[in-house]
């Protein structure tokens, strides 16, 4: 009996190994840069865009508080507040002012530029996948990154990476959907610059795709959801997130007029602020792409692109006359050259590799 038990255990272990897979990939990049956004604000808040969002949220919350106090005074017969209420109002307003001042101080450092320099970095990613006997697939990722990195999409110098191994997402997928765990690593489904979540769940109900993300610490802006539905050439997307000022939500409708032209309409309501409606039209023909967008808050964007033979050019400009231009080309063997310039005298050029 003992020998039979050992043999059975060995069979089970072998079967588990047959269903498991480990994939190892690598990446590296090197190049030069000049005038990129400094990293002080990025290190303190995650990104310059997130800093702007935080300031707007605090200012909106302060305005809402002021309005609530005014309403309370209006509802009081003599138009005054009780002594205890006065002290509370002063304390709360001071806390809002202190937070805004702290954000302004960070913003002052983000306006500086990186100067001339070089960047080089490398990393290894391990992806492990497997499946249980009852059909549940699972995966986990581990990555090691080291060196100096830039964010070419935002013309930012991210700075030095820690050079340590990091555990990424651990997920399980079955007929119930997909459950993902990643401590502080799941992007907000409404706005990627909002606070990241720890756990998410995705599933499909009929033709509707649903996802929810939750932060176990209850941090503002971390809980979010999204829903998507497509039919007859139309795609509907709903996203929402909660924060201290209320619930922010957006609804987008995209329609493909034909194989080359699409139109998108979107309404975005940030908690405590006026809603913004945006219309975007995009077309692609013979490697040339054009996208035009306009919103009711007097903002607009024009994006042009050209692709041919592994070579791509892009140019974008907005209502402030700020522009960016990029060029990329495939060098073969997993290598790509990329360069970019902007109206803020920012520049980068370098090569990236995929192994």
Secondary structure, 3 states (H helix, E strand, C coil): CHHHHHHHHHHHHHHHHHCCEEEEEEEEEEEEEECCECCHHHHHHCCHHHHHHHHHHHHHHHHHHHHHHHHHHHHCCCCCCCHHHHHHHHHHHHHHHHHHHHHHHHHHHHCCECCEEEEEEEEEEEEEEEECCCCCEEEEEEEEEEEEEEECCCCEEEEEEEEEEEEEEEEEEECCEEEEEEEEEECCCCCCCCCCEEEEEEEEECCEEEEEEECCCCCCCCCEEEEEEEECCEEEEEEEEEECCEEEEEEEEEEECCCCEEEEEEEEECCCCCCEEEEEEEEEECCEEEEEEEECCCCEEEEEEEEECCEEEEEEEECCCCEEEEEEEEEECCEEEEEEEECCCCEEEEEEEEC
